């Protein structure tokens, strides 16, 4: 049994009100003898004693009525009346490979009458033989978890260990979860972005995060660009030759092809001035500024190495300085390393019991008792004209 707002128990001091009224009304008065007093019948004395008993009963009912009102205001949560108090909940990250690996455990949980949900919008119920996965966003996990009952016996979470499945912030849960990490889940489940080259091969990052060519398209690959990459040059003639030589080196080593076009049709823009109205669909390389403009679509070409342009050219660093932002621009990046069970556990914090927003589950019972006691109190008060 838990008290929702125990600070309201001070209201029990109000019991002194009906008690004080009873004592005042029962105060013994001065006895005055009168002539006919001797003719009183014993039955009338008995009736007086009965009236005093009714008054005591009426006092107890009023005290009980006030106590019930205070208990209703305080709120009582009774574990034996809560159907979800001993509930076990299973949450699954919407992933076919995770659901397949733990299919036996999930089916067993359903047979035991336990709740199994997808960790997604609205906590949709999991069913064996599902055909479609619900929409899932890792940053919204806290919103999904907030839909759980506030009191649980145990919580099981099934995940892949992919960092993208978890938010950047901590997750507050009603009870600390038991984590089940898919051992057979692999990074190939993540769609790897690649560039389709003119030669028919694909350029992307391999499992080690190294840029490499693939001669066959993997089903998990997502082609982000096909053909020659259009670029424009808004720089001096002497600088143009350096940029063209760097692009030619990228073509020779990685098979990337480039085509010079007008600025409006270009994906890459090499310029010696910061554009006033930058287009986020383009990648700007600034050749004359060593300062970072503060815009993700603008790259200060020599800023990352903090070297003069002549020294960059002499050491042959220019092609790599162009390639890294280019790959990032097309979304080609190394897959995130999988999280360990300990790292995932550090993302969860159990909500302290005192901070759980629990609603009283005995309010209806107390209201019925209040109505019955009030009716009985009114009956006795009316009968005795009190």
N, C-alpha and C positions, 0 to 999 in steps of 0.2 A: 504494500500500500504506500503510495506517495502523495504528498500534499502539493498541489500546484502552486498556491499562493499562501504559504503558512503565515505570512506577516499579517493576514486578516484575522487571525485568531484573537486579536485584541478585542474583536467584536463580542466575545463571550462575556466581557464585562457588563454588557447590556442585560445579562441575567439578573443583575441586581435591581433592575427597574420593577419587574413583576413581584420580586421578593419583597421589596420595600413597600409596594402598594398593599400586599397581603398582610404584612406586619402592621401597617398603619390601620387597615380596616379591622384587624383582629385585636387591636389594643383594648384592654379591659377597661370598661367605663365605671363610673361611680354607682354603687348599688343604692337604690332609693326604695325604701319599704313603702308599700301602699296597702290599703285595706283588703283588696280582693286577692292579694297574692297567695293567700293560704288556700284559695279554692282552685288553684291551677292543677290540672290533671298530670299524672306521670308521663302520659303519652306525649304531651307538649314538650317536656324536658328531653324525651327521646328524640323528638323531631329536631330539637336544637342541636343535639350531638350529630345527627345525620347531616345537617346543614354544614357543620364544621368539616366533616369528612369530605363532602363535595367540594368545599372550598380548597382543601388540601390537594385533592385530585385536580382541580382546575389550575391551581398553582403549578403543579408538576407538568401539566399539559402545556402551559404557557412557557415554562422554562424549556421544555422539549422543543416547542415550536421555534423559539428563538435560537436554540442550539442548531436545529436543522437549517435555519436560514443562514447562520454563520458558516456551516459546513458547505452549503450550496455556493456561497461566495468564495470560500477557500478553494473548493474543487478537489475531488479525490480521484486518483487514478488507481484502480484495483487490477492487479495483474491477472487474477482469475477471470475477470470479465473481458479481457482483451484477447481477441482471437488472433491477433498478429504478434503477440508477445513472444511466442516460441517459433515464429516463422523463419524458415531458411530460404534465402533468396540467392539465385544464381544469375550473374550478369555476363553476357558474352559480347566481346567486341565484334561488330559485324564484319566477319572475315570468313570466307568459305573454308580456308585451310584450317583455321582455328576451330571452327565448328565441327569440321570433319575429324580432327584429331581427338576431340573430347566428346564425340557423339555418344559413346557408351555411357560416360558419366552423366551427360545431360538427359539421356533417355531414362537412366536409372532415377535421376532426381524427379522427373515427371511421374514415374510410376510410384514414387514415395509420396506424392502429393505436394512436393515442394514447388515454389514459384521459380520459373525460368524466364528471363526476359533478355531481349537484345538491348545492349547499352546504346540506345538511340533515342530520338525524339519521341516522347510519350511512353517510353519503355514498352514497346510492342512485345507481345508474348512470343516465345520461341516455340516452334512446332517442328517435329521430326519431318524430314522430307521437304524442307522449305525450298521455294523456287526463286525467291528474290530477296536480296539483302536490303534492310532499311537504310535510309540516309544517315550517315554518321559524320560528326565533326568533333575532332579531339578536343578543341578549345571549349566545347559545350558540355563536357562530361559532368561538370558540377551541376548544371541545370538538369541533366538526366538523373543524377544521384539524388537530387532534392525531392524527386517524386517518390522515393522509397518510404515505407513506413518508418516512423521515428524510433520504434523499438523492434529490434531484430535479435534473433537468437544467433544467427551466423550469416555471413555474407561471403559468397564465392565470386571471384572475377576471373574470367578466362581471357587471356590476351596473347599477343604475339611477341611483345617486347619491342615493337617498332616505336621509336620516339614520337612519330607523328600521331600515334594513337592517344597520346596523353597531352594535357594542356601545359602551358608554361608555368602555371600557378599550382599551388597545393590544392588537394581535393579533400573536402570535409565529408566524412561518412558517419552514419549513426553507430556503426560497430566496425572495428578494424577488419579488413577483408582477408580471406585466405586466397592467395594468388596462385593461379594455374598458368604456367608459361608453356606455350607450344614449343616443343623441342624440335619438331620437324619443319617449323616455319622458316622459310629462307628469304633472302633479300630479293630473289627473282620475282617475288610477288609484287614488288614495287615496279611500276612501269618506268623503264629507263628511257630518257629522251635521247634521240639520235638524230643526226643529220644525214639525209640521203645524198650520197655523192654522185657525180656524173658517171662514175665508173660502174655504178650499180651496187656498190658496197655501202656500208653504213658506218658512220663515225660516232663513237660514244665512249663512255667510261666502262672499263671492265670491272670485275668483282673487287679488284685491288684498288680501284679508283684511278687507274692509269688510262689515258686516252689511247684508244686502239680502234682498228678497223674490224668490221665484221662482214663477212661475205654473204651471210644468210640472215634474214630478218627474224628476230625472235618474236613470238606472240606477245610478249610483255613489253616490247619496244614501242615507243611512241615517236613517230617522225615529226620533228618540230620545224624542219625546213628542207626543201628539196631544190636542187639545182645550184646555179651560181648566186652568190651573195652580192647584191647590188651595193655599191659604195660611191661616194662623191668626195671630191677633194676641193676644199676652200682654203687652200694654203699657198704659200709661195712656191715657185717652180722648183727651187732647190730642195725643198722639203718633199715635194711630190715624188721625186725619184726615190727618196728613202722609203716612203710609205709603200710605193709599188714594189720595191725590192723585198720589203718585209712580207707583203702579201704573196709574192712569187715564192718565197721560201716556205710559207705555210702550204701553198699548193703542192710544192715538191715533196714535202715531208708527210703531210696528212691527207693530201688529195682534195683539199678544199679549193673551190673555184670562186673567183671574184669577177664582177663585171662593173665597169665604171659607167655611172648613169647620172642624170640630173639629181640635184639635191632632193627634190620633191618625191622622187621614186626610190631613193636610197634607203637602205637599212642601216648602213654605217656612214657616218659623216665625219670626215677629218677636217677640222677647222682650227684657225689660230685665234678665234674670238669666241667668247661665250655667247651663244644664241639668246636673243631676248625672249622668243616664244618657242621654247623647246618642245618637240614632239616626243612623248613617252614611247611611241612606237619605233623610235630610232635610237641608235646608240651613237653618242657624240664623243669623239676623241679630240681633246684639246691639246694642241702641240706647242703652245707658247706659254702655258700657265703651269706653275708648279703647285698651285693651291687647289684643294679639292672644292669644287663648286657647291657641294652639298646636295646634289641631285643625282639619283641613282642612274639616270640615263646619260650622265656626263662623266667622262673619265679623263682625268689629267694624265696624259700619256707617260710622263716621266716622274710623276709624283711618288709612285710606289717604291722606286729604287733610289730616289733622292740623288740622282746623278745628272750632270749636264748632258744635253742631247748628243754632243760629240762623243762623249765617253760611252753612252748607250749604244751608239752606232758602231763604235770601235770594238766593243765587246760582243756585238751581235745579239743584244738583248731585245731589240725592237719587236721581232716576230712574237716572242713569248708575251711581251707586254700587250700586244694586240689580242693574242689568242685567249688569254685568261678571261678578260672582260667579255669577249665575244661568246665564249661558251656559257658564261653566267647569264648573258643576255638572252640566249636561247633556252635557258633552263637546264643546261647540261651540267650536273654537279654530282659529286660522289654520294653514294647512298649513306644514310646515317647509320652508325653502328648500333646494333641491337642492345637494348638495356638488359641488365641482369635483374634477377628477381629482387635482390636487395635494393637496387636503384629504383625499381618500380614501387617497392614498399615505402620508400622515403617520400613518395608523392602523396601518400594518404595520411590524414590526421583524423583520429576518432573524436567526435564531438563530445565534450564533457557532459555527463548525465544532467548536471544542473542547468545546462544551456539548451537542452532538447526542448523544443516547443511542443509540449504534450498537452492534450485537451482532456479534461475530466471525463471518465466513462461511467460515472455514477450519478450524473445530473438528473436523468429521468427518474431513477429510483428515489432520490431525495425529494424531487418535486411531488411524487405520488405520496410520500410520507407526510410532506408538508400539508398537502390537501386533506389527508385523512385526519391528521392531528388538529388542523384548523377547524374542520367540520365538527369533531368531537368537542373541542373547546367551546365553539359557539353554541352547541346543543346544551352543555352543562351551564353555560353562562345565562342562556335564555330561560332554562328551567328554574334556575335559582334567582333569576332577576338580578344578575350581577353584571 
